């Protein structure tokens, strides 16, 4: 069998029941079903590239994600991950803006930027300029409120256990990526640098801005450093500035993504947590490392 469709349920909302698996298998004309995690994830083997529309119809609105991959080379040697609304649940700049009383105003700009409606670098400079004079204590307070996305620890720990390189690459700020990378064990982290005068933000960000081109460049650079073909890489993100790396990665996954990203990405996770990225690579529950 040359292809695989992996079904992953949102465990908080539904169970991947046997009748649903059977219905999707029948719609695909698929082969054997391999359960990866009972009630949560399973592979359906296919002899030909799967009909995505048929899978969607068979799922009939269930809170289940379906990711199609080739059967060979599923496990990736490099993971490049976005941070905000991907590895962590929030947009850290928006949360930081709350301490300046500007959360709603800045979040509206963030939304437009992440959906590709305005230039990312321009939007970042504008939002940061609005935070001029904000005391540095607000950064620590924002960090105290930041939460990891379910499955983030397991994703990074499991890929490390299988000799993959991991990188956190964000259009956000090194203040946060450094902490998240340290907490989860990412090998690399890259982001933008907020400028301050020792007590408060200056309203500027260091140039050049880390944008979509820089994310793609990081994917290419780290793949080359490991001697990996692009087919052996994975990228995950949710915003328009992630699209370039999602398109080029061997497996690019739009995670609970903005509409433009969800429409254009080859693979999507709309319901489950980050464990879905492990199941999409064929990892069995028994192989997932609990960090």
KEBA-184953 format. One record per residue (C-alpha): residue number from 1; x, y, z; chain; residue in one letter. Coordinates in nm, 4 decimals, decimal comma. Example, Ala and Ser with C-alpha at 12.3 -4.5 7.8 and 13.67 -1.06 7.14 Angstrom:
// residues 2
<r 1 <1,2300 -0,4500 0,7800> "A" "A">
<r 2 <1,3670 -0,1060 0,7140> "A" "S">
***
This chain:
// residues 291
<r 1 <0,0000 0,0000 0,0000> "A" "X">
<r 2 <0,1509 0,3317 -0,1108> "A" "X">
<r 3 <-0,0515 0,5780 0,0976> "A" "X">
<r 4 <-0,1945 0,6156 0,4460> "A" "X">
<r 5 <-0,4851 0,8142 0,5858> "A" "X">
<r 6 <-0,4431 0,8780 0,9575> "A" "X">
<r 7 <-0,7565 0,9581 1,1556> "A" "X">
<r 8 <-0,7119 1,1389 1,4884> "A" "X">
<r 9 <-0,9949 1,2196 1,7277> "A" "X">
<r 10 <-1,0163 1,5124 1,9649> "A" "X">
<r 11 <-1,0264 1,3042 2,2821> "A" "X">
<r 12 <-1,2135 1,5751 2,4701> "A" "X">
<r 13 <-1,4975 1,5770 2,2161> "A" "X">
<r 14 <-1,5327 1,2330 2,0646> "A" "X">
<r 15 <-1,3972 0,8801 2,0342> "A" "X">
<r 16 <-1,2603 0,7267 1,7162> "A" "X">
<r 17 <-1,5190 0,4511 1,7072> "A" "X">
<r 18 <-1,4935 0,1327 1,5020> "A" "X">
<r 19 <-1,8054 0,2101 1,2917> "A" "X">
<r 20 <-1,6538 0,5454 1,1898> "A" "X">
<r 21 <-1,3261 0,3781 1,0950> "A" "X">
<r 22 <-1,5146 0,1225 0,8899> "A" "X">
<r 23 <-1,7138 0,3937 0,7113> "A" "X">
<r 24 <-1,4009 0,5882 0,6142> "A" "X">
<r 25 <-1,2219 0,2695 0,5079> "A" "X">
<r 26 <-1,5145 0,1767 0,2842> "A" "X">
<r 27 <-1,5273 0,5258 0,1322> "A" "X">
<r 28 <-1,1570 0,4995 0,0479> "A" "X">
<r 29 <-1,1666 0,1429 -0,0741> "A" "X">
<r 30 <-0,8851 0,1075 0,1730> "A" "X">
<r 31 <-0,6908 -0,1848 0,3074> "A" "X">
<r 32 <-0,5900 -0,2784 0,6590> "A" "X">
<r 33 <-0,6653 -0,0572 0,9588> "A" "X">
<r 34 <-0,3860 -0,0172 1,2135> "A" "X">
<r 35 <-0,4905 0,1260 1,5480> "A" "X">
<r 36 <-0,2262 0,3655 1,6821> "A" "X">
<r 37 <-0,4081 0,4675 1,9991> "A" "X">
<r 38 <-0,7407 0,3042 2,0904> "A" "X">
<r 39 <-1,0265 0,5483 2,0468> "A" "X">
<r 40 <-0,7856 0,8236 1,9406> "A" "X">
<r 41 <-0,5871 0,7445 1,6259> "A" "X">
<r 42 <-0,5664 0,4877 1,3496> "A" "X">
<r 43 <-0,4067 0,4400 1,0074> "A" "X">
<r 44 <-0,6011 0,3234 0,7029> "A" "X">
<r 45 <-0,3762 0,1891 0,4283> "A" "X">
<r 46 <-0,4554 0,2830 0,0681> "A" "X">
<r 47 <-0,3277 0,1561 -0,2656> "A" "X">
<r 48 <-0,3783 0,4922 -0,4385> "A" "X">
<r 49 <-0,3724 0,8585 -0,3296> "A" "X">
<r 50 <-0,6812 0,9034 -0,1104> "A" "X">
<r 51 <-0,9890 1,0980 -0,2144> "A" "X">
<r 52 <-1,0000 1,3776 0,0439> "A" "X">
<r 53 <-1,3597 1,4675 -0,0401> "A" "X">
<r 54 <-1,4668 1,1081 0,0211> "A" "X">
<r 55 <-1,2961 1,1102 0,3610> "A" "X">
<r 56 <-1,4655 1,4363 0,4583> "A" "X">
<r 57 <-1,8045 1,3033 0,3569> "A" "X">
<r 58 <-1,7523 0,9791 0,5490> "A" "X">
<r 59 <-1,6515 1,1675 0,8639> "A" "X">
<r 60 <-1,9855 1,3504 0,8460> "A" "X">
<r 61 <-1,8852 1,6352 1,0760> "A" "X">
<r 62 <-1,7181 1,4251 1,3452> "A" "X">
<r 63 <-1,4474 1,6010 1,5488> "A" "X">
<r 64 <-1,1835 1,3906 1,3762> "A" "X">
<r 65 <-0,8828 1,5023 1,1720> "A" "X">
<r 66 <-0,7689 1,3159 0,8611> "A" "X">
<r 67 <-0,4114 1,3453 0,7357> "A" "X">
<r 68 <-0,2970 1,1751 0,4164> "A" "X">
<r 69 <0,0680 1,0791 0,3705> "A" "X">
<r 70 <0,2799 0,8441 0,1632> "A" "X">
<r 71 <0,3476 0,5168 0,3389> "A" "X">
<r 72 <0,7240 0,5491 0,2975> "A" "X">
<r 73 <0,9311 0,8067 0,4812> "A" "X">
<r 74 <0,6596 0,9077 0,7269> "A" "X">
<r 75 <0,8898 0,9790 1,0198> "A" "X">
<r 76 <1,0636 1,3106 0,9906> "A" "X">
<r 77 <1,4133 1,4082 1,0978> "A" "X">
<r 78 <1,3376 1,7780 1,1447> "A" "X">
<r 79 <1,0493 1,9648 1,3055> "A" "X">
<r 80 <1,0162 2,3414 1,2615> "A" "X">
<r 81 <0,7308 2,4793 1,4716> "A" "X">
<r 82 <0,5633 2,8146 1,5077> "A" "X">
<r 83 <0,5061 2,9236 1,8681> "A" "X">
<r 84 <0,1998 3,1467 1,9143> "A" "X">
<r 85 <-0,1316 2,9599 1,8846> "A" "X">
<r 86 <0,0674 2,6489 1,7957> "A" "X">
<r 87 <0,3126 2,5364 2,0639> "A" "X">
<r 88 <0,1486 2,7748 2,3110> "A" "X">
<r 89 <-0,2228 2,8453 2,3210> "A" "X">
<r 90 <-0,2075 3,2243 2,3068> "A" "X">
<r 91 <-0,0758 3,5088 2,0924> "A" "X">
<r 92 <0,1894 3,6394 2,3302> "A" "X">
<r 93 <0,2009 3,9896 2,1764> "A" "X">
<r 94 <-0,1737 4,0264 2,2218> "A" "X">
<r 95 <-0,1455 3,9117 2,5822> "A" "X">
<r 96 <0,1410 4,1541 2,6421> "A" "X">
<r 97 <-0,0738 4,4341 2,4999> "A" "X">
<r 98 <-0,3346 4,3668 2,7687> "A" "X">
<r 99 <-0,0979 4,5255 3,0230> "A" "X">
<r 100 <-0,1055 4,8453 2,8172> "A" "X">
<r 101 <-0,4844 4,8353 2,7898> "A" "X">
<r 102 <-0,4521 4,7682 2,4160> "A" "X">
<r 103 <-0,5322 4,3992 2,3804> "A" "X">
<r 104 <-0,8410 4,4310 2,1609> "A" "X">
<r 105 <-0,6842 4,6929 1,9334> "A" "X">
<r 106 <-0,3598 4,5003 1,8856> "A" "X">
<r 107 <-0,5364 4,1638 1,8571> "A" "X">
<r 108 <-0,7397 4,3010 1,5661> "A" "X">
<r 109 <-0,4164 4,3858 1,3828> "A" "X">
<r 110 <-0,2719 4,0442 1,4698> "A" "X">
<r 111 <-0,5773 3,8717 1,3243> "A" "X">
<r 112 <-0,5463 4,0582 0,9959> "A" "X">
<r 113 <-0,1737 3,9856 0,9784> "A" "X">
<r 114 <-0,2137 3,6146 1,0524> "A" "X">
<r 115 <-0,4805 3,5873 0,7838> "A" "X">
<r 116 <-0,2513 3,7503 0,5277> "A" "X">
<r 117 <-0,4544 4,0696 0,4934> "A" "X">
<r 118 <-0,1628 4,3013 0,5786> "A" "X">
<r 119 <0,2152 4,2688 0,5565> "A" "X">
<r 120 <0,3551 4,0822 0,8569> "A" "X">
<r 121 <0,6618 4,3023 0,9160> "A" "X">
<r 122 <0,4593 4,6214 0,8827> "A" "X">
<r 123 <0,1986 4,4905 1,1250> "A" "X">
<r 124 <0,4633 4,3843 1,3762> "A" "X">
<r 125 <0,6355 4,7234 1,3766> "A" "X">
<r 126 <0,2978 4,8956 1,4198> "A" "X">
<r 127 <0,1918 4,6782 1,7132> "A" "X">
<r 128 <0,5256 4,7082 1,8907> "A" "X">
<r 129 <0,5260 5,0865 1,8471> "A" "X">
<r 130 <0,1972 5,0986 2,0368> "A" "X">
<r 131 <0,3689 4,9382 2,3389> "A" "X">
<r 132 <0,6276 5,2134 2,3839> "A" "X">
<r 133 <0,6747 5,2862 2,7545> "A" "X">
<r 134 <0,5345 4,9546 2,8771> "A" "X">
<r 135 <0,7290 4,8400 3,1839> "A" "X">
<r 136 <0,9391 4,5266 3,1436> "A" "X">
<r 137 <0,7513 4,3607 3,4301> "A" "X">
<r 138 <0,4674 4,3093 3,1819> "A" "X">
<r 139 <0,6806 4,0567 2,9943> "A" "X">
<r 140 <0,7172 3,8390 3,3039> "A" "X">
<r 141 <0,3485 3,8745 3,3822> "A" "X">
<r 142 <0,2614 3,7675 3,0290> "A" "X">
<r 143 <0,4921 3,4685 3,0557> "A" "X">
<r 144 <0,3220 3,3633 3,3799> "A" "X">
<r 145 <-0,0076 3,3430 3,1900> "A" "X">
<r 146 <0,1304 3,1504 2,8907> "A" "X">
<r 147 <0,0163 2,7897 2,8555> "A" "X">
<r 148 <0,1449 2,5043 2,6424> "A" "X">
<r 149 <-0,0833 2,3454 2,3843> "A" "X">
<r 150 <-0,1861 1,9891 2,4752> "A" "X">
<r 151 <0,0623 1,7433 2,3276> "A" "X">
<r 152 <0,3489 1,9938 2,2918> "A" "X">
<r 153 <0,5719 1,8192 2,5456> "A" "X">
<r 154 <0,5056 1,4777 2,3968> "A" "X">
<r 155 <0,5673 1,5989 2,0419> "A" "X">
<r 156 <0,9116 1,7412 2,1136> "A" "X">
<r 157 <1,0201 1,4643 2,3537> "A" "X">
<r 158 <0,9156 1,1852 2,1165> "A" "X">
<r 159 <1,0884 1,3360 1,8164> "A" "X">
<r 160 <1,4031 1,3846 2,0242> "A" "X">
<r 161 <1,3876 1,0204 2,1309> "A" "X">
<r 162 <1,3926 0,9260 1,7630> "A" "X">
<r 163 <1,6876 1,1503 1,6750> "A" "X">
<r 164 <1,4970 1,4369 1,5148> "A" "X">
<r 165 <1,6118 1,7984 1,5286> "A" "X">
<r 166 <1,3533 2,0446 1,6605> "A" "X">
<r 167 <1,3345 2,4204 1,6129> "A" "X">
<r 168 <1,0953 2,6836 1,7441> "A" "X">
<r 169 <1,0755 2,9672 1,4909> "A" "X">
<r 170 <0,8393 3,2527 1,5666> "A" "X">
<r 171 <0,7373 3,5925 1,4416> "A" "X">
<r 172 <0,6989 3,6682 1,8128> "A" "X">
<r 173 <0,9798 3,7453 2,0524> "A" "X">
<r 174 <1,2912 3,5769 2,1859> "A" "X">
<r 175 <1,1822 3,6596 2,5419> "A" "X">
<r 176 <0,9136 3,3936 2,5016> "A" "X">
<r 177 <1,0743 3,1508 2,2553> "A" "X">
<r 178 <1,3775 3,1159 2,4820> "A" "X">
<r 179 <1,1592 3,0129 2,7723> "A" "X">
<r 180 <0,9414 2,7775 2,5692> "A" "X">
<r 181 <1,2462 2,6211 2,4046> "A" "X">
<r 182 <1,4096 2,5708 2,7441> "A" "X">
<r 183 <1,0958 2,4192 2,8914> "A" "X">
<r 184 <1,0379 2,1721 2,6075> "A" "X">
<r 185 <1,3944 2,1099 2,4949> "A" "X">
<r 186 <1,3849 2,2507 2,1411> "A" "X">
<r 187 <1,7339 2,2377 1,9925> "A" "X">
<r 188 <1,6969 2,5822 1,8329> "A" "X">
<r 189 <1,4796 2,8877 1,8755> "A" "X">
<r 190 <1,4587 3,2003 1,6633> "A" "X">
<r 191 <1,2308 3,5015 1,6901> "A" "X">
<r 192 <1,2258 3,8791 1,6908> "A" "X">
<r 193 <1,3960 4,0903 1,9580> "A" "X">
<r 194 <1,1991 4,3510 2,1514> "A" "X">
<r 195 <1,4104 4,6576 2,2289> "A" "X">
<r 196 <1,4077 4,8239 2,5713> "A" "X">
<r 197 <1,5980 5,0864 2,7681> "A" "X">
<r 198 <1,6455 4,8705 3,0748> "A" "X">
<r 199 <1,3136 4,9552 3,2379> "A" "X">
<r 200 <1,0560 4,9815 2,9607> "A" "X">
<r 201 <0,9941 4,8982 2,5956> "A" "X">
<r 202 <1,1165 5,1526 2,3424> "A" "X">
<r 203 <0,8415 5,0733 2,0931> "A" "X">
<r 204 <1,0875 4,9227 1,8452> "A" "X">
<r 205 <1,1901 4,5754 1,7362> "A" "X">
<r 206 <1,5361 4,4775 1,6141> "A" "X">
<r 207 <1,5840 4,4531 1,2403> "A" "X">
<r 208 <1,5647 4,2508 1,0251> "A" "X">
<r 209 <1,2198 4,1184 1,1091> "A" "X">
<r 210 <1,1861 3,7409 1,1262> "A" "X">
<r 211 <0,9010 3,6820 0,8817> "A" "X">
<r 212 <0,7722 3,4099 0,6496> "A" "X">
<r 213 <1,0894 3,4174 0,4387> "A" "X">
<r 214 <1,3045 3,3733 0,7493> "A" "X">
<r 215 <1,0936 3,0786 0,8613> "A" "X">
<r 216 <1,1369 2,9093 0,5249> "A" "X">
<r 217 <1,5101 2,9887 0,5271> "A" "X">
<r 218 <1,5408 2,8253 0,8703> "A" "X">
<r 219 <1,3674 2,5106 0,7460> "A" "X">
<r 220 <1,6061 2,4880 0,4516> "A" "X">
<r 221 <1,9143 2,5694 0,6612> "A" "X">
<r 222 <1,8458 2,3108 0,9311> "A" "X">
<r 223 <1,7541 2,0438 0,6775> "A" "X">
<r 224 <2,0824 2,1041 0,4956> "A" "X">
<r 225 <2,2762 2,0922 0,8226> "A" "X">
<r 226 <2,1326 1,7468 0,8914> "A" "X">
<r 227 <2,1742 1,6320 0,5319> "A" "X">
<r 228 <1,7979 1,5806 0,5038> "A" "X">
<r 229 <1,5907 1,5979 0,1906> "A" "X">
<r 230 <1,2914 1,8277 0,2254> "A" "X">
<r 231 <1,0681 1,5195 0,2193> "A" "X">
<r 232 <1,2142 1,4274 0,5592> "A" "X">
<r 233 <1,1027 1,7519 0,7264> "A" "X">
<r 234 <0,7886 1,8622 0,9099> "A" "X">
<r 235 <0,6591 2,2135 0,9754> "A" "X">
<r 236 <0,3596 2,3267 1,1768> "A" "X">
<r 237 <0,1940 2,6657 1,2200> "A" "X">
<r 238 <-0,1311 2,8559 1,2048> "A" "X">
<r 239 <-0,0722 3,1930 1,0369> "A" "X">
<r 240 <-0,0050 3,3374 0,6930> "A" "X">
<r 241 <0,3623 3,3893 0,7826> "A" "X">
<r 242 <0,3885 3,0094 0,8197> "A" "X">
<r 243 <0,2566 2,9228 0,4742> "A" "X">
<r 244 <0,5892 2,9296 0,2897> "A" "X">
<r 245 <0,7484 2,6732 0,5225> "A" "X">
<r 246 <0,4298 2,4636 0,5347> "A" "X">
<r 247 <0,4266 2,4402 0,1556> "A" "X">
<r 248 <0,7905 2,3332 0,1285> "A" "X">
<r 249 <0,8165 2,0909 0,4215> "A" "X">
<r 250 <0,7725 1,7234 0,3495> "A" "X">
<r 251 <0,4747 1,7338 0,5842> "A" "X">
<r 252 <0,3385 2,0831 0,6461> "A" "X">
<r 253 <0,0520 2,0916 0,8942> "A" "X">
<r 254 <-0,1849 2,3825 0,9492> "A" "X">
<r 255 <-0,2716 2,3641 1,3188> "A" "X">
<r 256 <-0,6102 2,5123 1,4183> "A" "X">
<r 257 <-0,5200 2,7577 1,1472> "A" "X">
<r 258 <-0,6441 3,0891 1,0181> "A" "X">
<r 259 <-0,8759 3,0563 0,7132> "A" "X">
<r 260 <-0,6170 3,1378 0,4461> "A" "X">
<r 261 <-0,3771 2,8813 0,5908> "A" "X">
<r 262 <-0,6432 2,6139 0,6354> "A" "X">
<r 263 <-0,7467 2,6569 0,2718> "A" "X">
<r 264 <-0,3978 2,6318 0,1267> "A" "X">
<r 265 <-0,2210 2,3783 0,3502> "A" "X">
<r 266 <-0,1899 2,0188 0,2324> "A" "X">
<r 267 <-0,2594 1,8810 0,5804> "A" "X">
<r 268 <-0,4680 2,0198 0,8648> "A" "X">
<r 269 <-0,5339 1,9551 1,2312> "A" "X">
<r 270 <-0,8583 2,1270 1,3205> "A" "X">
<r 271 <-0,9681 1,9281 1,6265> "A" "X">
<r 272 <-0,6925 1,7332 1,8022> "A" "X">
<r 273 <-0,3856 1,8507 1,9921> "A" "X">
<r 274 <-0,0205 1,8256 1,8923> "A" "X">
<r 275 <-0,0069 1,4485 1,9443> "A" "X">
<r 276 <-0,1720 1,4424 1,6021> "A" "X">
<r 277 <0,1656 1,5264 1,4478> "A" "X">
<r 278 <0,3109 1,2100 1,5965> "A" "X">
<r 279 <0,0256 0,9903 1,4789> "A" "X">
<r 280 <0,0590 1,1417 1,1299> "A" "X">
<r 281 <0,4163 1,0082 1,1307> "A" "X">
<r 282 <0,2960 0,6608 1,2273> "A" "X">
<r 283 <0,3979 0,6655 1,5928> "A" "X">
<r 284 <0,2081 0,4197 1,8113> "A" "X">
<r 285 <0,0848 0,5229 2,1541> "A" "X">
<r 286 <0,3471 0,2966 2,3130> "A" "X">
<r 287 <0,6222 0,4976 2,1366> "A" "X">
<r 288 <0,5090 0,8393 2,2563> "A" "X">
<r 289 <0,7335 0,9826 2,5251> "A" "X">
<r 290 <0,5499 1,1489 2,8126> "A" "X">
<r 291 <0,7648 1,4417 2,9223> "A" "X">
***
